[in-house]
């Protein structure tokens, strides 16, 4: 059973939380037909917590300030601007993104993460 995290002591199963998916905007898609699901878990100390998932495919994004932990799946993140080395992420990866970064996400296996933004 999933419960909101708006109160201390409440928990959710972030790995199995059902998410409703929507297609990404056509202008963002670079390969396949990826969809994205998100569940905001509520604010904490001035930041937002949530669960995010993207299905297989590739899409570009402009990032916000965020730290995330990958729970499941795998992907490659290419940094378009600034030009940084490509990273591969999988369950257990912890990544820090900065606002304004332009990225290309190539998801090999549906990627699920918990984010703090």
Backbone bond lengths (Angstrom), bond angles and torsions (degrees), N, CA, C in turn:
res aa  C-N    CA-C-N  psi(-1)  N-CA   C-N-CA  omega(-1)  CA-C   N-CA-C  phi
1 X - - - 1.447 - - 1.520 108.92 -
2 X 1.300 117.26 134.21 1.449 122.18 -179.23 1.524 110.17 -100.87
3 X 1.295 115.55 135.68 1.457 121.17 179.35 1.519 109.35 -126.87
4 X 1.325 118.35 151.80 1.468 119.90 176.86 1.518 110.55 -66.64
5 X 1.335 115.45 150.30 1.456 120.55 -179.59 1.520 111.46 -98.12
6 X 1.287 118.30 30.51 1.447 121.08 -175.38 1.524 112.19 -77.89
7 X 1.318 117.47 -14.28 1.448 122.24 -179.41 1.517 109.12 -124.83
8 X 1.329 117.31 139.52 1.462 120.41 178.25 1.516 109.82 -56.92
9 X 1.317 116.08 141.86 1.452 121.22 178.76 1.517 114.25 91.14
10 X 1.330 118.54 -4.60 1.459 122.47 177.81 1.523 107.59 -95.31
11 X 1.334 116.94 142.02 1.463 120.67 -176.36 1.524 110.99 -129.33
12 X 1.329 115.68 161.64 1.451 122.95 172.76 1.517 107.99 -138.73
13 X 1.311 117.17 153.94 1.459 122.64 176.22 1.525 107.23 -90.95
14 X 1.313 116.42 89.54 1.461 121.68 -173.56 1.523 112.76 -62.29
15 X 1.310 117.84 -28.86 1.457 120.99 -179.15 1.528 111.85 -72.63
16 X 1.327 117.31 -33.02 1.456 120.62 -175.04 1.530 114.11 -113.31
17 X 1.301 117.76 2.71 1.467 122.36 179.49 1.533 109.95 -55.49
18 X 1.339 118.52 122.47 1.470 119.48 177.48 1.532 109.74 -66.51
19 X 1.327 116.11 132.98 1.462 121.80 178.76 1.521 109.06 -121.79
20 X 1.313 116.00 139.11 1.459 121.22 174.02 1.523 107.70 -87.40
21 X 1.328 116.38 125.50 1.462 121.45 -176.11 1.521 111.60 -98.07
22 X 1.325 114.11 147.04 1.458 122.71 173.89 1.520 107.90 -128.79
23 X 1.344 117.52 148.65 1.464 119.26 175.82 1.525 110.43 -66.68
24 X 1.311 115.37 151.22 1.463 119.97 174.70 1.528 108.96 -78.08
25 X 1.327 117.62 155.33 1.471 119.66 176.07 1.531 110.08 -58.24
26 X 1.309 116.77 139.04 1.474 122.25 -177.03 1.525 111.97 -54.20
27 X 1.335 117.15 -35.82 1.471 119.26 -177.93 1.523 113.15 -69.35
28 X 1.328 117.65 -16.75 1.472 120.95 178.66 1.522 112.57 -90.86
29 X 1.328 117.72 -23.14 1.468 121.90 -173.98 1.527 110.70 -77.66
30 X 1.338 114.86 132.29 1.464 121.53 177.81 1.525 112.15 -112.79
31 X 1.337 117.72 -21.07 1.465 121.31 177.79 1.520 108.93 -159.91
32 X 1.332 115.85 144.79 1.459 120.89 177.70 1.517 112.17 71.40
33 X 1.324 114.32 -156.53 1.464 121.60 179.21 1.530 108.37 -137.73
34 X 1.345 116.60 62.48 1.464 118.90 -175.97 1.525 112.63 -66.29
35 X 1.328 114.34 148.72 1.461 121.47 173.83 1.525 107.79 -121.89
36 X 1.331 114.87 161.19 1.459 120.63 -178.95 1.523 109.14 -130.30
37 X 1.336 114.85 137.68 1.454 121.98 173.04 1.513 108.98 -122.59
38 X 1.320 116.23 145.18 1.462 120.29 -177.93 1.523 109.36 -144.73
39 X 1.310 115.07 145.48 1.469 120.88 171.96 1.514 107.36 -138.12
40 X 1.311 116.00 113.51 1.458 120.73 175.13 1.516 107.89 -75.22
41 X 1.319 115.40 131.75 1.459 120.70 -178.60 1.521 112.49 -99.23
42 X 1.310 116.63 -6.68 1.455 120.29 176.21 1.512 112.99 116.04
43 X 1.323 116.11 168.55 1.464 121.25 -179.13 1.525 111.19 -80.45
44 X 1.334 114.42 153.11 1.457 121.79 176.16 1.518 107.31 -152.12
45 X 1.320 117.27 119.26 1.476 122.69 176.75 1.525 112.43 50.09
46 X 1.324 117.08 40.40 1.460 121.09 175.26 1.521 115.19 85.18
47 X 1.324 118.44 3.98 1.466 121.74 177.17 1.527 109.69 -123.68
48 X 1.306 115.91 166.87 1.467 121.71 179.62 1.523 109.29 -104.40
49 X 1.334 115.64 136.56 1.466 122.29 175.53 1.515 107.84 -108.59
50 X 1.339 116.16 146.22 1.451 118.29 177.57 1.509 112.65 -168.74
51 X 1.327 113.77 172.75 1.456 122.94 175.28 1.522 106.82 -115.25
52 X 1.325 116.90 133.47 1.463 123.13 -177.12 1.510 108.44 -132.78
53 X 1.345 116.35 144.15 1.460 120.91 -179.39 1.519 109.32 -144.05
54 X 1.334 115.82 140.55 1.468 121.67 175.16 1.520 107.92 -131.19
55 X 1.351 115.36 134.67 1.457 120.43 177.77 1.530 109.94 -82.25
56 X 1.323 115.89 174.36 1.455 122.22 -176.00 1.522 111.54 -57.00
57 X 1.328 114.36 141.09 1.457 122.31 179.72 1.513 109.32 141.70
58 X 1.322 116.55 -170.49 1.459 121.38 -179.45 1.523 109.89 -136.22
59 X 1.340 115.01 140.00 1.470 120.16 -179.48 1.520 109.51 -153.90
60 X 1.325 115.62 150.34 1.454 121.82 176.24 1.522 109.69 -93.18
61 X 1.343 114.98 156.27 1.458 120.38 -179.59 1.519 108.97 -153.15
62 X 1.328 116.22 152.53 1.454 122.51 168.05 1.515 105.82 -107.01
63 X 1.320 115.85 121.08 1.456 121.96 -169.47 1.525 113.14 -80.86
64 X 1.336 113.98 162.29 1.455 123.58 169.09 1.518 106.56 -112.67
65 X 1.328 118.07 169.83 1.464 120.49 174.59 1.520 107.77 -62.42
66 X 1.322 116.47 123.12 1.457 120.09 -172.93 1.518 110.91 -158.90
67 X 1.316 115.30 146.13 1.458 123.81 164.87 1.512 105.51 -121.49
68 X 1.344 116.80 135.72 1.456 118.26 177.20 1.514 111.45 -138.74
69 X 1.334 113.73 156.80 1.457 122.56 178.06 1.522 106.88 -122.90
70 X 1.321 116.31 122.86 1.459 120.64 179.52 1.531 109.14 -76.92
71 X 1.329 115.33 127.65 1.463 121.61 177.99 1.522 112.05 -93.67
72 X 1.336 116.82 -36.62 1.465 121.40 -176.01 1.518 109.47 -157.12
73 X 1.332 115.84 157.10 1.453 121.83 176.01 1.513 112.75 90.54
74 X 1.333 114.37 -173.76 1.463 119.90 179.81 1.524 109.51 -151.99
75 X 1.329 114.16 150.75 1.464 120.42 -179.34 1.523 110.01 -159.44
76 X 1.317 114.44 163.46 1.461 122.11 170.83 1.521 106.48 -114.33
77 X 1.322 116.32 135.07 1.461 121.16 176.28 1.522 107.69 -115.21
78 X 1.333 115.75 115.90 1.459 121.87 175.37 1.521 107.77 -98.24
79 X 1.323 115.52 134.91 1.458 120.83 179.22 1.522 108.59 -97.47
80 X 1.333 115.06 113.25 1.458 121.93 -179.32 1.525 109.67 -81.27
81 X 1.319 115.55 -46.22 1.472 122.47 179.88 1.521 108.27 -147.97
82 X 1.285 120.04 119.40 1.463 126.69 -5.09 1.524 110.62 -70.40
83 X 1.312 115.51 157.98 1.467 121.01 179.68 1.528 108.39 -74.82
84 X 1.321 114.86 102.33 1.462 122.50 178.71 1.519 108.56 -120.52
85 X 1.317 118.09 165.22 1.467 119.44 177.29 1.525 111.42 -62.51
86 X 1.314 115.37 144.25 1.467 122.90 175.21 1.522 108.67 -63.55
87 X 1.332 116.17 144.51 1.466 119.72 174.31 1.524 109.40 -123.24
88 X 1.319 115.31 146.77 1.448 122.45 172.94 1.513 107.02 -106.24
89 X 1.335 116.51 132.55 1.463 120.69 -179.08 1.521 109.99 -121.51
90 X 1.321 114.66 150.99 1.462 123.05 179.48 1.519 107.48 -155.35
91 X 1.315 117.55 178.90 1.467 120.85 179.83 1.525 109.90 -50.40
92 X 1.316 115.23 128.56 1.463 121.83 -179.37 1.515 114.31 98.99
93 X 1.341 118.77 -15.64 1.466 121.09 179.16 1.523 110.37 -68.06
94 X 1.321 115.98 139.39 1.462 122.88 174.68 1.520 106.24 -119.74
95 X 1.326 116.55 127.57 1.465 121.01 -174.10 1.516 109.80 -131.76
96 X 1.334 115.82 142.41 1.469 123.14 175.15 1.509 108.04 -113.78
97 X 1.333 117.47 124.15 1.462 123.47 175.94 1.517 108.68 -115.86
98 X 1.335 115.55 149.41 1.467 120.80 178.81 1.520 109.88 -111.48
99 X 1.316 115.06 148.81 1.466 121.32 179.31 1.524 110.29 -55.42
100 X 1.325 115.76 135.42 1.454 122.12 176.61 1.518 114.45 94.69
101 X 1.337 118.13 -16.10 1.468 119.45 177.41 1.522 108.72 -59.45
102 X 1.317 116.17 137.80 1.456 121.05 174.42 1.519 107.52 -104.72
103 X 1.327 115.93 125.95 1.450 121.13 -173.05 1.524 111.44 -129.83
104 X 1.339 114.28 159.09 1.457 122.41 170.94 1.517 106.45 -122.24
105 X 1.325 116.22 116.47 1.464 123.22 179.23 1.523 108.40 -97.69
106 X 1.334 116.65 121.54 1.455 121.97 173.99 1.524 106.26 -113.91
107 X 1.320 115.75 105.27 1.460 121.40 -176.17 1.526 108.78 -92.35
108 X 1.336 115.55 121.20 1.465 122.10 -179.55 1.528 111.18 -89.22
109 X 1.327 115.74 -36.66 1.466 123.39 179.58 1.526 105.47 -139.83
110 X 1.323 117.87 130.77 1.464 121.95 -174.36 1.513 110.97 -34.08
111 X 1.341 115.89 122.61 1.461 123.34 -173.69 1.524 109.68 -101.76
112 X 1.318 115.75 127.51 1.461 121.29 176.50 1.515 107.57 -122.87
113 X 1.338 114.89 134.45 1.459 119.89 -179.34 1.517 109.86 -139.92
114 X 1.325 114.94 157.11 1.461 122.86 167.84 1.521 105.06 -103.29
115 X 1.334 115.79 129.47 1.461 119.07 -177.98 1.525 111.32 -117.86
116 X 1.322 113.47 153.87 1.465 123.14 172.66 1.529 104.14 -128.12
117 X 1.337 115.89 115.18 1.462 119.84 -174.34 1.513 111.04 -134.26
